[in-house]
Amino acid sequence: AGYASVASPTAPSQVLAGGSSPAGHGRTLERKTGTLLPPMRMPDDSRYKDLILARNRTLGSQSLAEEVKCPPGASEEEWLAIHTVDLFNELNLLAGAVFDLCTAETCPVMSAGAYTFKWADGVDVKVPQSLCAPKYMETLLVWVEKQLADESFLPTKPGEKFPASFKKGIKVIYKRLFRIYAHIFHSHYKEMADCDADAHLNHSFKHFVYFVREFQLVEEAELEPLKDLIPLLMKSSSEAQA
């Protein structure tokens, strides 16, 4: 695998089985990180090291519209790669945040309002199957992790070429990860707001929208479940920058 899990520097990784949640059903939560799966990071000696350092130096100093743009002279493929790992970690964290709220009982299907989503990866699962929302999110994150850890898809060594299918594969990842945002906004936003996590959720999704539109990663039709929310968030972002 091209990636390493981010481990706690002071204690071994521990997991918390469902806890007091009425429907843990064997799911686990990473105790130290609050995520469903261990977070991912690029190897310290990866080809992305300088690009990540340059990006981190400017975080928060630009508008989101400028922040998502590929820096002059940088490889668009490498820019997409580091942002996709970041997005995986972000949605891994959000899925962990609703761990005790989103159960097989409260969310028996993966839905976003009137929209429902069935799982198929085209390889191991070719016939779309209905999963409860927590199982769908976990299955999706495991699938994304597998794609990002595949050196033939996302190379980390300098000089290795990206496959011709790279951007097509990235688009599938973004299309599917959007569904986690859609489900959380439709089904768990009130609970997120009660925990004062709504501002983070809103900012995270705004960043996602700016990024996918900058690189045309998700068709507008796929964003339909949040079609009313998106212009409101984008408007508030524009007003804040004015």
Disulfide bonds with the S-S distance in Angstrom:
none
